[in-house]
Amino acid sequence: MLAWTALVALVPYVLAAPASSDCTGTISSLDDVADAVQCTTVNINSFTVPAGETFSLSLLQGTTVNMQGNVAFGNETWSGPLFEVTGDDITFNGNDYIFDGGGPFYWDGLGTNGGVTKPHPMMKVEISGTMTDVHVVNSPAQCFSVSNPAALTMSGTIVDNSQGNLPNSKSNGTAAGHNTDGFDVSANDLTITNSTVINQDDCLAINRGTNLVFSNNYCATGHGISIGSITSNVIVSGVVISGNTCYNTQQGFRIKTDAAATNSTVSNVTYSNNKATGVYDYGVLMTQSYPASFGTPGNGVNITDISFTGGATTIETNSSATMVAVDCGEGSCDGTWDWSGLTVSGGKTGAIDNCTVITGFTQ
């Protein structure tokens, strides 16, 4: 008689079939996430994320995400983020459903400069592919932080922090919302288009990156469209800002580099066919004295080839505003600055310091 171990050896060994990712996962609470992200179709229903927890999606390559309901976040003073998504070749369909950050609970007019701790960013995006029709309201502070691993197009995004324009019992008569940046970008190969931002800080703030397009967007009541602030050891290059509208913003278009920054460059930036109205501080501000608008500029950031061409950019400022101001460090603004496509009216003439390369424009 054969020993039982020998009999076992005669039994065919059957491998278990690998689990298929060709399935649909449904998320109706955080408890569903771990299973849902094993599938390449993920549907998100309405639910509330518990206070102090991040709704985190680490997605398989090629996943399609479909929002099928609104997502709210419980209120708690913590650092966040509230939502984060990672993955390659992702199709994220927001379908105009809402992520509600519960901003009024946090807003105190101080943003991330003080007061209660506010979760930020609200939406941390680290995907390649497409992200369309995502609607965000009431971000506690900064809204989108974008650091895509490969090419990403974001379109039809809405950031609506309009409630933050009003004072509340904690803001001492000032706007309750503060530091509510629309898009903070540290990325390459990114396009943001056909989107709306109503907020109390930069509509767009490019911190670093190459091959960036910001087109046909609407920015209201914030600080306008910015590159920076630029810190040390940063490269920004190949930026196209076109077809955008700014309404009642602090600045129209701004490049700001930290006065103490070193070993950084901002180059090849083109503004075309933009419009700004109701600007109340600076129509165009290029400053190397940040955080001051004008002061003692540093020269550790080289700014080169900044153009207003390829379609008229028109800016109408309030009478008390400065139309154009440039505050460069000694020898740090050079290259081709063709501003023949820029028209600014309504305000005061500003200084242009240490920048002799602007052509095609006079105040």
C-alpha positions as MATLAB code, in Angstrom:
seq = 'MLAWTALVALVPYVLAAPASSDCTGTISSLDDVADAVQCTTVNINSFTVPAGETFSLSLLQGTTVNMQGNVAFGNETWSGPLFEVTGDDITFNGNDYIFDGGGPFYWDGLGTNGGVTKPHPMMKVEISGTMTDVHVVNSPAQCFSVSNPAALTMSGTIVDNSQGNLPNSKSNGTAAGHNTDGFDVSANDLTITNSTVINQDDCLAINRGTNLVFSNNYCATGHGISIGSITSNVIVSGVVISGNTCYNTQQGFRIKTDAAATNSTVSNVTYSNNKATGVYDYGVLMTQSYPASFGTPGNGVNITDISFTGGATTIETNSSATMVAVDCGEGSCDGTWDWSGLTVSGGKTGAIDNCTVITGFTQ';
ca = [
       0.000    0.000    0.000;
       1.230    3.470   -0.893;
       1.771    5.922    1.900;
      -0.767    8.725    1.915;
       1.988   11.216    1.039;
       2.665    9.238   -2.135;
      -1.047    9.239   -2.978;
      -1.157   12.978   -2.564;
       1.740   13.271   -4.985;
      -0.369   11.493   -7.623;
      -3.220   14.004   -7.360;
      -2.997   16.664  -10.085;
      -2.014   20.071   -8.696;
      -4.552   22.701   -9.728;
      -3.511   26.358   -9.651;
      -6.114   28.812   -8.481;
      -7.162   31.212  -11.241;
      -5.827   34.712  -10.700;
      -8.390   37.227   -9.545;
      -9.689   39.318  -12.447;
      -9.608   43.103  -12.308;
     -12.275   43.191  -15.031;
     -15.004   43.901  -12.519;
     -16.971   46.812  -11.106;
     -16.388   47.993   -7.568;
     -18.898   50.174   -5.771;
     -18.045   52.563   -2.962;
     -20.758   53.659   -0.553;
     -18.485   54.049    2.488;
     -14.781   53.896    3.274;
     -15.276   50.240    4.186;
     -15.846   49.500    0.477;
     -12.655   51.071   -0.834;
     -10.181   48.206   -0.407;
     -12.287   45.794   -2.457;
     -13.467   48.344   -5.014;
      -9.975   49.407   -6.080;
      -9.209   45.822   -7.135;
     -11.491   46.495  -10.117;
     -10.881   48.644  -13.183;
     -14.340   50.202  -12.981;
     -15.105   52.021   -9.740;
     -18.473   53.659   -9.043;
     -18.808   56.098   -6.157;
     -22.217   56.571   -4.554;
     -23.302   59.324   -2.152;
     -21.842   59.062    1.337;
     -20.150   61.060    4.083;
     -16.494   60.453    4.889;
     -15.983   60.290    8.660;
     -14.280   63.315   10.216;
     -10.500   63.059   10.384;
     -10.187   60.396    7.661;
      -8.954   60.610    4.081;
     -10.974   59.162    1.211;
      -7.997   57.579   -0.552;
      -8.120   55.792   -3.905;
      -5.035   53.908   -5.108;
      -6.222   52.762   -8.518;
      -5.119   50.050  -10.928;
      -3.723   51.184  -14.255;
      -6.493   51.957  -16.742;
      -9.258   52.321  -14.157;
     -12.434   54.276  -14.916;
     -14.019   56.071  -11.961;
     -17.653   57.188  -12.154;
     -19.125   59.533   -9.585;
     -22.765   58.549   -9.007;
     -23.523   60.736   -6.002;
     -22.254   63.549   -3.801;
     -19.463   63.054   -1.258;
     -19.325   65.107    1.946;
     -16.627   65.164    4.622;
     -17.141   65.230    8.366;
     -15.706   68.246   10.172;
     -12.625   68.030   12.354;
      -9.584   70.237   12.842;
      -6.814   68.164   11.280;
      -4.259   68.460    8.482;
      -5.931   66.330    5.795;
      -6.065   65.789    2.863;
      -9.753   65.032    2.549;
      -9.469   63.170   -0.758;
      -6.556   61.711   -2.674;
      -6.338   59.658   -5.848;
      -3.334   57.970   -7.452;
      -2.919   55.870  -10.566;
      -1.835   55.732  -14.203;
      -4.041   56.127  -17.280;
      -7.124   56.914  -15.209;
     -10.473   58.119  -16.538;
     -12.167   59.993  -13.710;
     -15.735   61.034  -14.525;
     -17.075   63.480  -11.953;
     -20.436   63.789  -13.715;
     -20.918   67.139  -11.913;
     -21.514   65.477   -8.570;
     -20.198   67.418   -5.600;
     -17.338   66.998   -3.155;
     -18.298   69.191   -0.172;
     -15.397   70.132    2.097;
     -17.500   71.755    4.812;
     -15.565   75.027    4.602;
     -17.824   77.160    6.852;
     -16.872   74.966    9.822;
     -13.202   75.963    9.390;
     -13.276   79.435    7.860;
     -12.022   82.157   10.202;
     -10.469   84.630    7.765;
      -6.958   83.285    8.461;
      -6.706   80.291    6.170;
      -3.541   78.282    6.727;
      -1.826   81.317    8.281;
      -3.380   80.703   11.697;
      -6.592   79.973   13.550;
      -7.913   76.434   13.584;
      -6.085   73.695   11.691;
      -7.654   73.247    8.282;
      -7.296   70.090    6.169;
      -5.390   70.940    3.017;
      -5.213   70.301    0.235;
      -8.782   69.191   -0.004;
      -8.231   67.247   -3.242;
      -4.818   65.643   -3.829;
      -4.557   64.463   -7.440;
      -1.701   62.206   -8.529;
      -3.048   60.511  -11.655;
      -2.396   60.528  -15.373;
      -5.206   60.364  -17.924;
      -8.307   62.547  -17.697;
     -10.350   64.067  -14.890;
     -13.598   65.673  -16.019;
     -16.572   67.479  -14.488;
     -15.496   67.327  -10.848;
     -17.448   69.846   -8.749;
     -15.984   70.982   -5.403;
     -17.615   73.341   -2.922;
     -16.374   74.905    0.311;
     -12.792   73.720    0.506;
     -11.439   74.403    4.014;
      -8.290   75.966    2.521;
      -6.304   75.075   -0.630;
      -8.444   72.969   -2.946;
      -6.589   70.973   -5.652;
      -2.961   69.913   -5.359;
      -1.893   68.389   -8.672;
       1.265   66.281   -9.115;
       0.489   63.975  -12.018;
       2.958   61.167  -12.866;
       2.362   61.547  -16.630;
       0.116   63.543  -18.969;
      -3.169   64.638  -17.392;
      -6.049   66.760  -18.678;
      -8.473   68.248  -16.171;
     -11.576   69.751  -17.728;
     -14.940   71.010  -16.566;
     -13.737   71.387  -12.967;
     -15.704   73.694  -10.669;
     -14.272   75.086   -7.439;
     -17.021   77.096   -5.738;
     -15.913   78.789   -2.544;
     -18.228   81.762   -3.078;
     -19.644   81.424    0.447;
     -16.175   82.283    1.717;
     -16.430   85.800    0.269;
     -18.741   86.747    3.136;
     -17.569   87.421    6.704;
     -18.636   85.175    9.541;
     -18.559   85.376   13.331;
     -14.887   84.263   13.388;
     -13.403   86.440   10.622;
     -13.547   89.921   12.191;
     -15.426   91.467    9.294;
     -13.156   90.079    6.551;
     -13.940   87.356    4.044;
     -14.254   84.109    5.966;
     -12.461   82.040    3.322;
      -8.692   82.467    2.950;
      -5.860   80.586    1.184;
      -8.483   78.800   -0.879;
      -6.269   78.298   -3.955;
      -8.063   76.649   -6.853;
      -5.189   74.678   -8.406;
      -1.731   74.355   -6.828;
       0.421   72.737   -9.488;
       3.740   70.907   -9.205;
       3.567   68.865  -12.377;
       4.649   68.216  -15.955;
       2.424   67.684  -18.996;
      -0.730   69.069  -17.429;
      -3.683   70.768  -19.091;
      -6.432   72.478  -17.091;
      -9.239   73.731  -19.299;
     -12.860   74.900  -19.361;
     -13.007   75.177  -15.586;
     -14.346   77.662  -13.024;
     -12.788   78.855   -9.778;
     -14.535   81.221   -7.353;
     -12.319   81.675   -4.329;
     -10.189   83.897   -2.096;
      -6.639   83.160   -3.299;
      -4.845   82.164   -6.491;
      -7.027   80.625   -9.156;
      -3.903   78.886  -10.420;
      -0.532   78.757   -8.647;
       2.249   77.014  -10.557;
       4.962   76.011   -8.120;
       7.085   73.962  -10.511;
       6.704   72.076  -13.779;
       7.030   71.978  -17.557;
       4.612   71.779  -20.463;
       1.656   73.308  -18.637;
      -1.511   74.668  -20.279;
      -4.188   76.703  -18.500;
      -6.872   77.560  -21.036;
     -10.427   78.853  -21.295;
     -10.990   79.008  -17.557;
     -12.995   81.490  -15.460;
     -11.467   82.895  -12.272;
     -13.434   85.154   -9.916;
     -12.937   87.031   -6.616;
      -9.516   85.542   -5.851;
      -5.939   86.575   -6.575;
      -5.859   85.843  -10.300;
      -3.546   83.553  -12.259;
      -0.069   83.089  -10.785;
       3.255   81.442  -11.355;
       4.797   80.989   -7.936;
       5.702   81.722   -5.456;
       8.914   80.215   -6.766;
      11.299   78.860   -4.144;
      14.841   77.469   -4.516;
      15.889   74.714   -6.942;
      12.744   74.987   -9.058;
      12.184   74.885  -12.824;
       9.076   76.277  -14.501;
       9.141   76.154  -18.291;
       6.796   75.896  -21.250;
       3.646   77.498  -19.831;
       0.684   78.586  -21.965;
      -2.007   80.714  -20.316;
      -4.689   81.392  -22.913;
      -8.348   82.262  -23.314;
      -8.965   82.778  -19.601;
     -11.208   85.329  -17.885;
     -10.495   86.935  -14.513;
     -13.271   88.881  -12.810;
     -12.920   91.030   -9.678;
      -9.547   89.569   -8.792;
      -6.663   91.045   -6.807;
      -4.253   90.591   -9.728;
      -4.845   89.639  -13.289;
      -1.588   87.821  -14.046;
       1.385   87.472  -11.732;
       4.813   85.884  -11.502;
       6.156   85.893   -7.945;
       9.544   84.576   -6.868;
      10.750   84.473   -3.301;
      13.330   87.146   -2.580;
      15.561   84.547   -0.904;
      15.194   81.859   -3.610;
      18.275   80.543   -5.440;
      19.073   78.240   -8.363;
      15.638   78.478  -10.010;
      14.324   79.431  -13.454;
      11.040   80.563  -14.967;
      11.126   80.499  -18.764;
       9.056   80.362  -21.929;
       5.723   81.625  -20.579;
       3.112   82.802  -23.078;
      -0.073   84.720  -22.258;
      -2.591   84.995  -25.095;
      -6.205   86.023  -25.581;
      -6.958   86.490  -21.887;
      -9.314   89.039  -20.333;
      -9.403   90.523  -16.843;
     -11.885   93.077  -15.488;
     -12.387   94.662  -12.087;
      -8.788   94.031  -11.047;
      -8.212   95.927   -7.822;
      -4.481   95.660   -7.054;
      -2.191   94.895  -10.035;
      -3.181   94.156  -13.615;
       0.179   92.502  -14.289;
       2.727   91.986  -11.518;
       6.129   90.422  -12.000;
       7.962   90.548   -8.675;
      11.136   89.042   -7.275;
      10.538   90.584   -3.851;
       7.879   88.106   -2.712;
       6.227   88.066   -0.207;
       6.342   91.816   -0.861;
       4.957   93.097   -4.147;
       7.756   95.661   -4.289;
      10.752   95.692   -2.011;
      14.288   94.360   -2.228;
      14.253   91.821   -5.055;
      16.446   88.758   -5.076;
      18.335   87.637   -8.165;
      18.501   83.906   -7.515;
      15.692   83.138   -9.994;
      16.279   83.751  -13.691;
      13.087   84.839  -15.492;
      13.342   84.662  -19.251;
      11.130   84.766  -22.360;
       7.840   86.055  -20.925;
       5.435   86.998  -23.724;
       1.984   88.455  -24.269;
       1.453   87.401  -27.880;
      -0.721   85.223  -30.095;
      -3.961   87.041  -29.297;
      -4.739   90.166  -27.327;
      -4.744   90.033  -23.548;
      -6.856   92.933  -22.252;
      -6.958   94.049  -18.632;
      -9.246   96.649  -17.096;
      -8.234   97.658  -13.585;
      -9.991   99.775  -11.005;
      -8.779  103.381  -10.851;
      -6.883  102.765   -7.604;
      -5.032   99.737   -8.999;
      -1.601   99.625  -10.588;
      -1.818   98.570  -14.198;
       1.625   96.971  -14.707;
       4.538   96.631  -12.280;
       7.808   94.751  -12.673;
      10.315   94.331   -9.833;
      13.276   92.297  -11.052;
      16.518   91.506   -9.315;
      19.669   92.893  -10.895;
      20.365   90.949  -14.104;
      17.774   88.239  -13.453;
      15.115   89.145  -16.069;
      16.322   88.576  -19.620;
      15.580   86.954  -22.950;
      12.655   87.940  -25.171;
       9.768   89.728  -23.487;
       7.388   90.550  -26.354;
       4.398   92.268  -24.782;
       2.830   93.525  -27.995;
      -0.373   91.628  -27.263;
      -1.013   93.310  -23.893;
      -3.465   96.166  -23.341;
      -4.088   97.527  -19.838;
      -6.355  100.415  -18.868;
      -8.093  102.099  -15.963;
      -5.474  102.378  -13.259;
      -2.162  103.931  -12.307;
       1.158  103.528  -14.066;
       3.526  101.303  -12.118;
       7.304  101.053  -11.965;
       9.318   98.723  -14.152;
      12.595   98.106  -12.334;
      15.660   96.256  -13.627;
      13.818   94.959  -16.691;
      14.874   96.512  -19.984;
      13.878   93.623  -22.238;
      10.132   94.346  -22.542;
       9.203   95.273  -26.121;
       5.951   96.228  -27.836;
       4.325   97.714  -24.752;
       4.213  101.104  -23.048;
       2.049  102.262  -20.169;
];
